[in-house]
Amino acid sequence: MRPFLKRWNFSRICLMSCLMVSINAEIAVRDLIIPAVELAPTKLGRLMDDGGFDTMMTALRRQEAAFNRRNLNDQLIIAGQSYPMSVLKDTLTSFRQLWLDRKSCIDQGLGHCQTDFEKRMKEDYRWYRPLVKGRSDAHFTGYYSPTFYAKQKSRGDFRYGLYRKPKNQGDLAYSRNDILFNGSLEGKGLELFYMNDPYELFLLHVEGGGVVETMENGKKKSYFLSYEGTNGQSFSFIGPYMRDQGYIPNVSVKEQRKYLKNNPDKWEEIYGQTPSYVFMKITKTEPLGMENIPLTSGRSMAQDRKIYWRKGIMGFINTKIPDFSRRSTVGAKTPMSRFFIDQDTGGAIKGEARADLYWGYGTKAKFLAENLDDYGDLVFFIKKN
């Protein structure tokens, strides 16, 4: 989440929203074409996975459910080689069995589990690396699901609404300012929650999903929120505008939040620069990626929707991520190698070798999302035959 504002780790900017297209548009794109080069297995490094067994199984299960909801009749063309699109599901199914075999081997206390697993991975799959303008390294950033406090009814300072997507086209014409400051959607049965700060609502829109906490009958309750659509109006980050007006010295979230808190008389002017408004829905799982796939912390990644329009391709990543255990040390990093599944997209995710890694919610997830900005290796694998 970064290309617009270096330290603003909000690349997905729900413009998951803005990039999503209709089913009809998707059908018009018959082939998934990925520019890449094929790698000989001998060119691969170790396939050591530092993530958990259960999170991988969860991501696989969620992706399989998505495959079962969609037809896979088109073609996947990668490095000039053509496969039926169903190979994505075949790859997932076969990988899941290898993953289970690896776990069973480890549970038995055998010493050759990782070696056997890597041998099968290199024998059973063809491997590809996206290659852009002669560069073989990929660019990685991160995103997460922020947590916000809200109320279910408008009262006091909690008067900035979070709404479902209207079915009435006339209601979709309202701008952010119309909705937030003029109450244009009030009383129409669209209300989900109310927040006490339009900037926090803006950040939730930027992420395209998150967690809302409320107090109900004296008990704390949490709800997952996922993107449902927008009003179709233009989006822009407000930080550059505030900086250009001389309101803030830099575009950091800290400076933006501080200025807005102290200058409510400027709210309508500033938020008027981004008339886009994002509608949300309550979900039972973590926020949904594309194709209504629940995202899985440390296993889901977002890639360029214009290239990876069909989700579910499996990849392996080697890079460095911010070291949460040494977060007091500026710039401290630790190696990461892990299997990920492409299950999402984002407005600032551009190019073949570009991935935004999802970290879930909570303090660690926030730290990783706000500080991950590095390069490394990204490879895809496709089942043979």
C-alpha positions as a Python dict, from the first residue, in 0.01 Angstrom:
ca = {
    (1, 'M'): (0, 0, 0),
    (2, 'R'): (246, 254, -86),
    (3, 'P'): (310, 382, -435),
    (4, 'F'): (101, 695, -384),
    (5, 'L'): (243, 787, -43),
    (6, 'K'): (565, 615, 61),
    (7, 'R'): (471, 563, 423),
    (8, 'W'): (101, 533, 370),
    (9, 'N'): (60, 160, 360),
    (10, 'F'): (-285, 160, 211),
    (11, 'S'): (-221, 34, -139),
    (12, 'R'): (-535, -166, -175),
    (13, 'I'): (-739, 146, -109),
    (14, 'C'): (-1054, -48, -137),
    (15, 'L'): (-1006, 43, -491),
    (16, 'M'): (-1037, -306, -492),
    (17, 'S'): (-1344, -110, -534),
    (18, 'C'): (-1246, 100, -828),
    (19, 'L'): (-1087, -185, -1019),
    (20, 'M'): (-1367, -434, -977),
    (21, 'V'): (-1563, -490, -1293),
    (22, 'S'): (-1889, -657, -1374),
    (23, 'I'): (-1928, -1024, -1450),
    (24, 'N'): (-2002, -931, -1811),
    (25, 'A'): (-1669, -752, -1841),
    (26, 'E'): (-1496, -1054, -1692),
    (27, 'I'): (-1655, -1287, -1945),
    (28, 'A'): (-1528, -1067, -2225),
    (29, 'V'): (-1171, -1141, -2117),
    (30, 'R'): (-1127, -1498, -2236),
    (31, 'D'): (-767, -1569, -2143),
    (32, 'L'): (-556, -1501, -1836),
    (33, 'I'): (-221, -1397, -1983),
    (34, 'I'): (74, -1367, -1745),
    (35, 'P'): (409, -1239, -1881),
    (36, 'A'): (674, -1460, -1720),
    (37, 'V'): (970, -1688, -1781),
    (38, 'E'): (978, -2057, -1699),
    (39, 'L'): (1234, -2170, -1443),
    (40, 'A'): (1417, -2500, -1435),
    (41, 'P'): (1366, -2671, -1096),
    (42, 'T'): (1741, -2653, -1044),
    (43, 'K'): (1712, -2272, -1046),
    (44, 'L'): (1473, -2272, -753),
    (45, 'G'): (1599, -2214, -403),
    (46, 'R'): (1472, -2391, -94),
    (47, 'L'): (1094, -2404, -53),
    (48, 'M'): (1096, -2353, 322),
    (49, 'D'): (763, -2222, 453),
    (50, 'D'): (772, -2019, 775),
    (51, 'G'): (393, -1983, 801),
    (52, 'G'): (153, -2206, 991),
    (53, 'F'): (1, -2531, 866),
    (54, 'D'): (-355, -2430, 958),
    (55, 'T'): (-347, -2089, 790),
    (56, 'M'): (-240, -2252, 463),
    (57, 'M'): (-522, -2504, 488),
    (58, 'T'): (-771, -2226, 556),
    (59, 'A'): (-656, -2028, 252),
    (60, 'L'): (-672, -2340, 34),
    (61, 'R'): (-1024, -2423, 152),
    (62, 'R'): (-1146, -2070, 88),
    (63, 'Q'): (-992, -2064, -257),
    (64, 'E'): (-1140, -2401, -350),
    (65, 'A'): (-1487, -2273, -255),
    (66, 'A'): (-1430, -1977, -488),
    (67, 'F'): (-1329, -2209, -772),
    (68, 'N'): (-1646, -2411, -718),
    (69, 'R'): (-1858, -2096, -760),
    (70, 'R'): (-1709, -2000, -1097),
    (71, 'N'): (-1660, -2167, -1432),
    (72, 'L'): (-1301, -2239, -1529),
    (73, 'N'): (-1349, -2278, -1902),
    (74, 'D'): (-1106, -2015, -2024),
    (75, 'Q'): (-732, -2045, -2085),
    (76, 'L'): (-435, -1958, -1868),
    (77, 'I'): (-137, -1846, -2076),
    (78, 'I'): (185, -1804, -1883),
    (79, 'A'): (528, -1761, -2044),
    (80, 'G'): (356, -1831, -2375),
    (81, 'Q'): (237, -2174, -2258),
    (82, 'S'): (-135, -2247, -2259),
    (83, 'Y'): (-330, -2439, -1994),
    (84, 'P'): (-702, -2487, -1936),
    (85, 'M'): (-806, -2251, -1656),
    (86, 'S'): (-907, -2556, -1452),
    (87, 'V'): (-536, -2617, -1395),
    (88, 'L'): (-555, -2357, -1117),
    (89, 'K'): (-793, -2578, -923),
    (90, 'D'): (-592, -2892, -1008),
    (91, 'T'): (-278, -2719, -877),
    (92, 'L'): (-451, -2624, -554),
    (93, 'T'): (-594, -2973, -499),
    (94, 'S'): (-262, -3148, -557),
    (95, 'F'): (-70, -2897, -343),
    (96, 'R'): (-314, -2947, -57),
    (97, 'Q'): (-241, -3320, -61),
    (98, 'L'): (133, -3256, -57),
    (99, 'W'): (83, -3014, 231),
    (100, 'L'): (-112, -3278, 424),
    (101, 'D'): (152, -3542, 349),
    (102, 'R'): (421, -3307, 480),
    (103, 'K'): (226, -3251, 801),
    (104, 'S'): (167, -3623, 850),
    (105, 'C'): (538, -3691, 801),
    (106, 'I'): (632, -3423, 1056),
    (107, 'D'): (377, -3555, 1307),
    (108, 'Q'): (543, -3898, 1283),
    (109, 'G'): (875, -3742, 1375),
    (110, 'L'): (1046, -3843, 1051),
    (111, 'G'): (1354, -3655, 939),
    (112, 'H'): (1310, -3639, 563),
    (113, 'C'): (976, -3453, 548),
    (114, 'Q'): (1097, -3123, 408),
    (115, 'T'): (1331, -3289, 159),
    (116, 'D'): (1052, -3513, 28),
    (117, 'F'): (814, -3219, 6),
    (118, 'E'): (1056, -3005, -195),
    (119, 'K'): (1140, -3298, -424),
    (120, 'R'): (772, -3348, -507),
    (121, 'M'): (716, -2976, -556),
    (122, 'K'): (996, -2959, -810),
    (123, 'E'): (890, -3278, -987),
    (124, 'D'): (513, -3226, -1002),
    (125, 'Y'): (494, -2858, -1103),
    (126, 'R'): (624, -2618, -1362),
    (127, 'W'): (763, -2296, -1219),
    (128, 'Y'): (742, -1942, -1351),
    (129, 'R'): (879, -1603, -1253),
    (130, 'P'): (716, -1277, -1367),
    (131, 'L'): (979, -1070, -1543),
    (132, 'V'): (939, -695, -1593),
    (133, 'K'): (1180, -489, -1804),
    (134, 'G'): (1469, -722, -1734),
    (135, 'R'): (1417, -722, -1355),
    (136, 'S'): (1364, -1053, -1182),
    (137, 'D'): (1285, -918, -834),
    (138, 'A'): (930, -844, -724),
    (139, 'H'): (803, -553, -513),
    (140, 'F'): (616, -638, -191),
    (141, 'T'): (406, -421, 36),
    (142, 'G'): (139, -507, 292),
    (143, 'Y'): (-214, -432, 406),
    (144, 'Y'): (-434, -527, 698),
    (145, 'S'): (-782, -496, 848),
    (146, 'P'): (-790, -197, 1083),
    (147, 'T'): (-1009, -198, 1395),
    (148, 'F'): (-1241, 95, 1465),
    (149, 'Y'): (-1485, 181, 1743),
    (150, 'A'): (-1840, 270, 1638),
    (151, 'K'): (-2199, 283, 1754),
    (152, 'Q'): (-2508, 135, 1597),
    (153, 'K'): (-2712, 451, 1632),
    (154, 'S'): (-2624, 814, 1566),
    (155, 'R'): (-2570, 998, 1891),
    (156, 'G'): (-2342, 1275, 2009),
    (157, 'D'): (-2013, 1282, 1819),
    (158, 'F'): (-2093, 946, 1660),
    (159, 'R'): (-2277, 1087, 1362),
    (160, 'Y'): (-2062, 994, 1059),
    (161, 'G'): (-2237, 705, 895),
    (162, 'L'): (-2113, 381, 747),
    (163, 'Y'): (-2370, 252, 500),
    (164, 'R'): (-2468, -42, 283),
    (165, 'K'): (-2471, 16, -92),
    (166, 'P'): (-2798, 176, -205),
    (167, 'K'): (-3004, 6, -475),
    (168, 'N'): (-3150, 339, -581),
    (169, 'Q'): (-2929, 499, -847),
    (170, 'G'): (-3020, 844, -724),
    (171, 'D'): (-2869, 766, -384),
    (172, 'L'): (-2543, 665, -554),
    (173, 'A'): (-2503, 1020, -685),
    (174, 'Y'): (-2426, 1163, -342),
    (175, 'S'): (-2067, 1263, -268),
    (176, 'R'): (-1868, 1193, 48),
    (177, 'N'): (-1955, 1537, 184),
    (178, 'D'): (-2324, 1492, 101),
    (179, 'I'): (-2328, 1167, 295),
    (180, 'L'): (-2110, 1267, 590),
    (181, 'F'): (-2212, 1625, 653),
    (182, 'N'): (-2558, 1657, 498),
    (183, 'G'): (-2704, 1321, 602),
    (184, 'S'): (-2816, 1242, 246),
    (185, 'L'): (-2852, 868, 316),
    (186, 'E'): (-3009, 891, 659),
    (187, 'G'): (-3342, 722, 720),
    (188, 'K'): (-3320, 497, 416),
    (189, 'G'): (-3247, 172, 595),
    (190, 'L'): (-2884, 166, 482),
    (191, 'E'): (-2720, 246, 816),
    (192, 'L'): (-2465, 0, 955),
    (193, 'F'): (-2266, 199, 1214),
    (194, 'Y'): (-2167, 550, 1310),
    (195, 'M'): (-1814, 672, 1381),
    (196, 'N'): (-1703, 984, 1566),
    (197, 'D'): (-1427, 1087, 1328),
    (198, 'P'): (-1461, 1122, 948),
    (199, 'Y'): (-1087, 1065, 915),
    (200, 'E'): (-1111, 719, 1073),
    (201, 'L'): (-1394, 646, 833),
    (202, 'F'): (-1173, 761, 547),
    (203, 'L'): (-898, 519, 659),
    (204, 'L'): (-1150, 237, 672),
    (205, 'H'): (-1250, 323, 315),
    (206, 'V'): (-886, 328, 211),
    (207, 'E'): (-834, -26, 341),
    (208, 'G'): (-1156, -154, 185),
    (209, 'G'): (-1248, -356, 494),
    (210, 'G'): (-1180, -390, 862),
    (211, 'V'): (-1318, -466, 1204),
    (212, 'V'): (-1570, -253, 1392),
    (213, 'E'): (-1611, -283, 1768),
    (214, 'T'): (-1929, -173, 1946),
    (215, 'M'): (-2072, -190, 2297),
    (216, 'E'): (-2407, -369, 2310),
    (217, 'N'): (-2584, -418, 2642),
    (218, 'G'): (-2258, -353, 2822),
    (219, 'K'): (-2064, -612, 2619),
    (220, 'K'): (-1805, -555, 2350),
    (221, 'K'): (-1898, -702, 2011),
    (222, 'S'): (-1694, -712, 1689),
    (223, 'Y'): (-1806, -717, 1327),
    (224, 'F'): (-1606, -785, 1013),
    (225, 'L'): (-1669, -537, 733),
    (226, 'S'): (-1601, -593, 363),
    (227, 'Y'): (-1617, -373, 56),
    (228, 'E'): (-1956, -366, -121),
    (229, 'G'): (-1917, -86, -374),
    (230, 'T'): (-1870, 288, -422),
    (231, 'N'): (-2070, 586, -537),
    (232, 'G'): (-1862, 584, -853),
    (233, 'Q'): (-1703, 922, -787),
    (234, 'S'): (-1333, 1002, -798),
    (235, 'F'): (-1095, 902, -522),
    (236, 'S'): (-779, 1083, -418),
    (237, 'F'): (-564, 1084, -108),
    (238, 'I'): (-622, 1396, 99),
    (239, 'G'): (-263, 1411, 230),
    (240, 'P'): (-106, 1569, -81),
    (241, 'Y'): (-379, 1833, -94),
    (242, 'M'): (-328, 1920, 273),
    (243, 'R'): (47, 1944, 221),
    (244, 'D'): (12, 2158, -91),
    (245, 'Q'): (-216, 2397, 97),
    (246, 'G'): (49, 2431, 368),
    (247, 'Y'): (-170, 2265, 631),
    (248, 'I'): (80, 1988, 711),
    (249, 'P'): (459, 1950, 665),
    (250, 'N'): (434, 1595, 526),
    (251, 'V'): (167, 1345, 426),
    (252, 'S'): (202, 1107, 721),
    (253, 'V'): (-114, 976, 884),
    (254, 'K'): (3, 1129, 1211),
    (255, 'E'): (19, 1480, 1065),
    (256, 'Q'): (-311, 1442, 882),
    (257, 'R'): (-490, 1319, 1191),
    (258, 'K'): (-343, 1597, 1407),
    (259, 'Y'): (-442, 1875, 1167),
    (260, 'L'): (-794, 1745, 1110),
    (261, 'K'): (-855, 1701, 1482),
    (262, 'N'): (-758, 2063, 1546),
    (263, 'N'): (-933, 2215, 1243),
    (264, 'P'): (-1286, 2078, 1200),
    (265, 'D'): (-1377, 2395, 1010),
    (266, 'K'): (-1159, 2261, 725),
    (267, 'W'): (-1323, 1919, 704),
    (268, 'E'): (-1566, 1988, 422),
    (269, 'E'): (-1297, 2159, 216),
    (270, 'I'): (-1050, 1872, 260),
    (271, 'Y'): (-1290, 1579, 223),
    (272, 'G'): (-1439, 1756, -77),
    (273, 'Q'): (-1117, 1660, -260),
    (274, 'T'): (-1218, 1292, -249),
    (275, 'P'): (-1589, 1266, -329),
    (276, 'S'): (-1567, 886, -353),
    (277, 'Y'): (-1758, 706, -77),
    (278, 'V'): (-1720, 334, -6),
    (279, 'F'): (-2012, 118, 97),
    (280, 'M'): (-1960, -182, 325),
    (281, 'K'): (-2131, -503, 426),
    (282, 'I'): (-2105, -715, 739),
    (283, 'T'): (-1941, -1054, 682),
    (284, 'K'): (-1888, -1356, 904),
    (285, 'T'): (-1522, -1381, 812),
    (286, 'E'): (-1231, -1146, 767),
    (287, 'P'): (-1283, -895, 484),
    (288, 'L'): (-1348, -1044, 143),
    (289, 'G'): (-1108, -1019, -147),
    (290, 'M'): (-1208, -1061, -509),
    (291, 'E'): (-1457, -1330, -606),
    (292, 'N'): (-1590, -1307, -247),
    (293, 'I'): (-1289, -1493, -110),
    (294, 'P'): (-1236, -1441, 265),
    (295, 'L'): (-877, -1325, 308),
    (296, 'T'): (-638, -1529, 522),
    (297, 'S'): (-372, -1359, 731),
    (298, 'G'): (-21, -1428, 603),
    (299, 'R'): (-149, -1634, 307),
    (300, 'S'): (-351, -1401, 82),
    (301, 'M'): (-193, -1156, -157),
    (302, 'A'): (-332, -886, -385),
    (303, 'Q'): (-209, -845, -742),
    (304, 'D'): (-286, -628, -1043),
    (305, 'R'): (-648, -687, -1143),
    (306, 'K'): (-578, -597, -1506),
    (307, 'I'): (-331, -885, -1536),
    (308, 'Y'): (-445, -1137, -1274),
    (309, 'W'): (-817, -1106, -1342),
    (310, 'R'): (-883, -1468, -1241),
    (311, 'K'): (-785, -1527, -880),
    (312, 'G'): (-631, -1840, -732),
    (313, 'I'): (-283, -1872, -881),
    (314, 'M'): (-41, -2008, -622),
    (315, 'G'): (295, -1850, -554),
    (316, 'F'): (601, -1876, -335),
    (317, 'I'): (770, -1565, -195),
    (318, 'N'): (1119, -1498, -61),
    (319, 'T'): (1172, -1150, 81),
    (320, 'K'): (1238, -959, 403),
    (321, 'I'): (966, -824, 627),
    (322, 'P'): (974, -581, 921),
    (323, 'D'): (1081, -758, 1242),
    (324, 'F'): (798, -715, 1492),
    (325, 'S'): (1010, -857, 1773),
    (326, 'R'): (1259, -571, 1716),
    (327, 'R'): (1008, -302, 1625),
    (328, 'S'): (1185, -47, 1845),
    (329, 'T'): (1486, -76, 1611),
    (330, 'V'): (1427, 138, 1304),
    (331, 'G'): (1450, -63, 984),
    (332, 'A'): (1496, -403, 1153),
    (333, 'K'): (1398, -683, 913),
    (334, 'T'): (1376, -1059, 912),
    (335, 'P'): (1372, -1309, 622),
    (336, 'M'): (1037, -1454, 512),
    (337, 'S'): (973, -1746, 277),
    (338, 'R'): (616, -1863, 234),
    (339, 'F'): (344, -1989, 3),
    (340, 'F'): (75, -1734, -84),
    (341, 'I'): (-241, -1739, -297),
    (342, 'D'): (-346, -1448, -520),
    (343, 'Q'): (-695, -1365, -388),
    (344, 'D'): (-730, -988, -404),
    (345, 'T'): (-640, -670, -592),
    (346, 'G'): (-578, -301, -532),
    (347, 'G'): (-578, 31, -710),
    (348, 'A'): (-208, 92, -644),
    (349, 'I'): (-95, -262, -729),
    (350, 'K'): (42, -233, -1080),
    (351, 'G'): (247, -475, -1287),
    (352, 'E'): (327, -842, -1311),
    (353, 'A'): (587, -856, -1032),
    (354, 'R'): (393, -664, -767),
    (355, 'A'): (214, -807, -464),
    (356, 'D'): (45, -666, -156),
    (357, 'L'): (54, -918, 131),
    (358, 'Y'): (-241, -940, 370),
    (359, 'W'): (-160, -960, 744),
    (360, 'G'): (-501, -978, 912),
    (361, 'Y'): (-584, -749, 1202),
    (362, 'G'): (-432, -642, 1533),
    (363, 'T'): (-113, -467, 1644),
    (364, 'K'): (132, -692, 1459),
    (365, 'A'): (-71, -682, 1139),
    (366, 'K'): (-79, -303, 1151),
    (367, 'F'): (297, -289, 1206),
    (368, 'L'): (370, -519, 913),
    (369, 'A'): (130, -341, 680),
    (370, 'E'): (264, 3, 762),
    (371, 'N'): (631, -89, 732),
    (372, 'L'): (663, -358, 465),
    (373, 'D'): (813, -215, 148),
    (374, 'D'): (1079, -442, 1),
    (375, 'Y'): (1189, -650, -294),
    (376, 'G'): (1245, -1023, -331),
    (377, 'D'): (1152, -1330, -534),
    (378, 'L'): (802, -1422, -649),
    (379, 'V'): (742, -1746, -839),
    (380, 'F'): (425, -1922, -949),
    (381, 'F'): (374, -2294, -991),
    (382, 'I'): (137, -2491, -1214),
    (383, 'K'): (63, -2864, -1196),
    (384, 'K'): (213, -3066, -1481),
    (385, 'N'): (-4, -3268, -1721),
}
